[in-house]
Amino acid sequence: AGAPRGRFADMILANATIYTADPARPFAAAMAVRAGRVLRVGTYDSLKEFKGRDTYELNLSGNVVLPGFIDSHVHLIDGGLQLARVPLRGVRSKDEFISRVKGAVRGFDELCCSFS
């Protein structure tokens, strides 16, 4: 399927070494992107239908493009201690202090008991 009429890429990366993480086709030479989403990877010729008047083309001169890496992890002890902390910054009264502590305890009970 081609690019829908009037819906072109914002940017085309060309002359690149793009790692796709697809074992069947681990590398590509070009990529079309619109609104922060990859439309297609492949050869430059396979992306021409996404090139519009306002499409920005970036020649990467063979440089490498890698997927975004998001490292989401927790250290067990620090993560556990963080769960036991009550956010008290900005507390201005005794009632607000008590309310936050009760809310934290209620949240801890819900977290604790949801695993059993």
PAPAMAR-452422 format. One record per residue (C-alpha): residue number from 0; x, y, z. Coordinates in pm, whole numbers. Example, Ala and Ser with C-alpha at 12.3 -4.5 7.8 and 13.67 -1.06 7.14 Angstrom:
BEGIN
{rec 0; {1230; -450; 780}} {rec 1; {1367; -106; 714}} 
//
This chain:
BEGIN
{rec 0; {0; 0; 0}} {rec 1; {132; 342; -90}} {rec 2; {128; 663; 107}} {rec 3; {-226; 798; 141}} {rec 4; {-284; 1102; -79}} {rec 5; {-157; 1413; 101}} {rec 6; {2; 1207; 379}} {rec 7; {376; 1220; 324}} {rec 8; {670; 1158; 553}} {rec 9; {797; 1444; 766}} {rec 10; {1149; 1311; 721}} {rec 11; {1333; 1052; 516}} {rec 12; {1667; 922; 638}} {rec 13; {1873; 812; 340}} {rec 14; {2213; 658; 270}} {rec 15; {2215; 508; 619}} {rec 16; {2291; 181; 792}} {rec 17; {1969; 128; 986}} {rec 18; {1954; -161; 1230}} {rec 19; {1597; -295; 1216}} {rec 20; {1613; -571; 1483}} {rec 21; {1428; -794; 1233}} {rec 22; {1626; -1119; 1188}} {rec 23; {1485; -1161; 836}} {rec 24; {1617; -819; 732}} {rec 25; {1855; -681; 997}} {rec 26; {1965; -370; 803}} {rec 27; {1805; -114; 574}} {rec 28; {1940; 188; 387}} {rec 29; {1650; 432; 431}} {rec 30; {1360; 513; 662}} {rec 31; {1047; 728; 631}} {rec 32; {908; 893; 946}} {rec 33; {587; 1087; 1010}} {rec 34; {481; 1235; 1345}} {rec 35; {757; 1047; 1525}} {rec 36; {651; 707; 1389}} {rec 37; {836; 491; 1140}} {rec 38; {632; 448; 823}} {rec 39; {868; 213; 644}} {rec 40; {1230; 101; 629}} {rec 41; {1394; -33; 316}} {rec 42; {1576; 97; 12}} {rec 43; {1555; 463; -83}} {rec 44; {1359; 366; -394}} {rec 45; {1099; 184; -183}} {rec 46; {1031; 506; 11}} {rec 47; {991; 753; -274}} {rec 48; {611; 743; -248}} {rec 49; {641; 901; 100}} {rec 50; {843; 1198; -26}} {rec 51; {636; 1515; -49}} {rec 52; {714; 1878; -112}} {rec 53; {771; 1944; 261}} {rec 54; {951; 1619; 344}} {rec 55; {1293; 1683; 499}} {rec 56; {1562; 1450; 365}} {rec 57; {1864; 1370; 575}} {rec 58; {2163; 1204; 406}} {rec 59; {2341; 1010; 679}} {rec 60; {2645; 926; 465}} {rec 61; {2643; 564; 581}} {rec 62; {2614; 644; 953}} {rec 63; {2432; 398; 1177}} {rec 64; {2076; 440; 1309}} {rec 65; {1973; 230; 1609}} {rec 66; {1631; 188; 1772}} {rec 67; {1568; 386; 2090}} {rec 68; {1682; 210; 2401}} {rec 69; {1475; 245; 2719}} {rec 70; {1636; 106; 3031}} {rec 71; {1358; 41; 3278}} {rec 72; {1481; -141; 3581}} {rec 73; {1487; -117; 3958}} {rec 74; {1744; -211; 4220}} {rec 75; {1561; -439; 4459}} {rec 76; {1660; -284; 4794}} {rec 77; {1639; 79; 4681}} {rec 78; {1311; 13; 4501}} {rec 79; {1162; -151; 4810}} {rec 80; {1273; 134; 5033}} {rec 81; {1125; 385; 4789}} {rec 82; {785; 216; 4828}} {rec 83; {800; 275; 5204}} {rec 84; {865; 649; 5173}} {rec 85; {591; 906; 5221}} {rec 86; {615; 1222; 5007}} {rec 87; {597; 1500; 5265}} {rec 88; {746; 1788; 5067}} {rec 89; {511; 2086; 5072}} {rec 90; {308; 1970; 5376}} {rec 91; {176; 2278; 5557}} {rec 92; {-42; 2136; 5835}} {rec 93; {-79; 1848; 6077}} {rec 94; {-398; 1734; 5900}} {rec 95; {-223; 1724; 5563}} {rec 96; {66; 1528; 5721}} {rec 97; {-175; 1270; 5867}} {rec 98; {-367; 1247; 5539}} {rec 99; {-50; 1176; 5338}} {rec 100; {71; 911; 5582}} {rec 101; {-271; 740; 5578}} {rec 102; {-277; 752; 5197}} {rec 103; {70; 599; 5178}} {rec 104; {-25; 321; 5420}} {rec 105; {-346; 254; 5224}} {rec 106; {-144; 242; 4900}} {rec 107; {113; 10; 5058}} {rec 108; {-162; -224; 5181}} {rec 109; {-313; -236; 4831}} {rec 110; {28; -303; 4673}} {rec 111; {127; -560; 4933}} {rec 112; {-198; -755; 4923}} {rec 113; {-238; -752; 4547}} {rec 114; {46; -1005; 4514}} {rec 115; {-106; -1271; 4736}} 
//
